[in-house]
Amino acid sequence: GLENVYEKLRNFGIAKEEALAVVSDENLEEMCGNEGLKCSVFEKIKLKSVIEKIRARAARHKTVTYRIKNALVLLIGIAKYKNKKDLNGTKRDVEEHRKLWKEKYGYRVLPEKGSKWYEKEEWTFDDIEGFIEDQRWLLLN
């Protein structure tokens, strides 16, 4: 039965699931009618069923990949608070994130050294809004 069809498909070089998952119904009809396969009606039905299961499994496990074209990382490290205890290590954390996004991923990371926002440790809502407003135009370039 089906084992014979798999053996024939192996001879065609397409017995792997990845190859079977992309076989169109038209190609399957053509292959089953090919002299090398000579599928019976039962074998063709069984093979179609197996291919449908493979396609469904492949669709469930399909990974979607997105390409980021214009990344911009805005780092805001809040270390100093008015009514709470200050946080230690925030400066280090910001630098680790800067290193990650800039060196590993190649993204532009702001604020850049020398800007009024660089190494800022206390941020108000207006500061954050102003920082984002100052930098957002960079996404258009």
N, C-alpha and C positions, 0 to 999 in steps of 0.2 A: 503494500500500500504506500503510505506516505514516506516510509523509509526509502523506498525506491526512487520517489520523486526528489527527496533531499539529496540522494546520491547523484542523481542526474543534474540537479542544480549545482552541486559541488563541482561537477565536471564543467559546468558553464562558468564557475567562479563566483556565483552569487548566493551561496548557501548561508552566508552570515546574515544575522538579523538586520544589521544596518543596511545591507544591500536590498534585502527583501522588503524593508519598510518603505522604500521609495519606488518599488515596482508598481507601475500603473496597471489598471485593469486591462488596458489594451495590450500592454507588453506581456502581461500574464497570459492572455489569450493567445498571443503570438508564440510565446515560449512553449505553451502546452501543445500547440499544434506543430511545433518544430519536430523534425525527424529525430533529433537527439533525445527529446523528452518523451514523446509519444504518451501523453497522459491520457488515462481513461477519464470518463466523465466523473466518476467517483473521486479519482485523484485530483482532478481540477477543482472540484467543489471543496474537498478537504484542504487543498493548498490555499484556495481563496480564503477559507475560514482562518487558517493559520496566519496568513498575511494580514488579515483584518485585526487579529489579536496583536500582532507585532506592531502594526501601525498605532493601535490604541495605546499600547504600552509606551511606545516612543513619544507619542503626543503628551502623555502624562509626565514624562521625564525630560521633556524638552527644556533646555536652558535658554533663556532669553538674554541676549547681550546688548547692552546699550553703549553707544560711543558718546563720550562727553567731548564736545567740541570747543567750548569756551568756558572753562572752569575758573571760578574766582572764589578764593577762600578768605573770609573775613574773620579774623581771630579777635575775640574779646575775652580777656582774662580779668575777671573781677576778683581782686584780692582784699580790698579794703572796704569795710562797711561802717556805717555810722552807728547803728544800734546793735551790731553783732560783732563777735570776735573775728578778727581778720584771718584770712586763710593763708597758710604757709604753703609754698610749693607751686603757687599759681604761675609765677614767672617761668619756672622750669617746665610746667605742663604746656604753657603756650609755646615755648621754644621747641619742645618735643613735637607738638602738632605742626609747627612751622616746618620743622625738618621733614616730617613725614609727608606733608602735602606738597612741599616744594621739591625735595630731593627724590622721593620715591615715585610720586605721581606727576611731577613736572608742572604743577598748577601754580598760578600766580597767587601769592599769599600777601595779604594786607593786614595791618598797616606795615609799610616798609620802614626800615631804619631811617631816622631823620625826620619822619613825619610827626606831627603833634600828637598822633594817636599811639605811636610806638611806645611800648613799655608802660602804658597807662594802666594804673591799678584800681582806680576808683571811677566808676562809670554811673552816670545818671541816665534816666530814660532819654533825656534830651541829647546827651552825649552819644548814646547808641544810635538814636535816630539821625543825628548829624553825621556820624561816621558812615552809616549806610548811605545816606543821601550823597555824601562826598564821593563815595566809591562806586555807586551803582552804574554810573555812565560807562565804567570800564567794561561792563558786560556787553556793551554795544560794539566794542572794537574787536 
